[in-house]
């Protein structure tokens, strides 16, 4: 495959360091070269409702940077950025007037947007580009079978499905395939599997954000999963970092180990807790960590 | 419909026939009695948007797009709510959290400043202590900043 650039977004490089650490060390160990999208900034996604033009400008700018730097493929680690870039491509294709306005702003930096960049999700990269079979060949271990792992895809990875996605938006399976490729038992379905973590509410309605978070966590825990995994740093912030706060707001305590999927693959690759930022997980991961190292 | 000048999505709320599928799947509607996406769409169709803007109901959407995904009419209730958020921001001012974030984008390129965070042992870390590269604003931050301030409506 051609070279692929990674776009880190805002929240990973400023707070969710565990995602940057684990993504970097996993790619390095798998032999995938990480190329940085230089001069990147925010993709504008939080402002898509209140300031749509600001969003479209910032998002188109990221895509135009990829073109300027010769990258055909762009991998945003954040689900929000992923959806932001896909939605921008979809919207600007339909709306010539907005496309022309955005082009004027981009021209001030000498940038051009054509919309031809292929935006690739982390799960899509592993499953379809690196290859599910290759992951299985390298990392499968029968001894992990007794551990049940539930996947949280995150809304922005899948919806709205009118824009083509890497997986079926209503019945996705690729995350579970990857979990099983490592040898774990994937929980195929659980109540509210495709529900939200609540993160988009944090800025304006933090208490409701925690209620939505709690609803998701309670249902994920009810599935009997030993571990809940995600790839998105906003989802992780809610499911892991804010799990205790969610318990307080929800009224009924909830307790489930949560990890980045990058951390789980990293353990299978033999990487250390430090290399994967596992010291930052606030959910009860210690209860299961030793078992996962097998 | 004249009240909603500019939609974020490309859908038409007028075709809604009030089947309530959006509401039945909405996690916020499950938790909050006053949040009903189908009702919000109905208010828009009846041109009674002012009533919706009287309280904070439009800020309850978690933007998960479940309503939009499962709508049989491609109404995109989530996009309707976001258009209402825009409308209320223009009337009553942008929520402070967004103003702060947009200002941060204008100065650093990113929506947040770098944070010091604690690990499970309460040890404090930052990019430098973790061996991650120092963050730098994009080289053309001056140009970006000007456009972000203009489009974001911040000083």
Interface residues (C-beta under 8 A of the other chain):
Chain A: X10 X11 X13 X14 X15 X17 X20 X21 X39 X40 X41 X42 X44 X46 X47 X48 X49 X50 X51 X52 X53 X54 X57 X58 X61 X91 X94 X95 X105 X108 X109 X155 X156 X158 X159 X160 X161 X162 X169 X170 X192 X194 X195 X196 X198 X200 X201 X203 X204 X205 X208 X209 X211 X212 X215 X216 X277 X279 X280 X281 X282 X286
Chain B: X6 X8 X9 X10 X27 X28 X30 X31 X32 X56 X59 X60 X61 X62 X63 X64 X65 X66 X68 X69 X74 X76 X81 X82 X83 X85 X86 X89 X94 X95 X97 X98 X101 X102 X105 X109 X110 X111 X112 X113 X114 X115 X117 X119 X120 X121 X123 X125 X127 X130 X132 X135 X137 X138 X139 X140 X141 X143 X144 X147 X148 X151 X152 X153
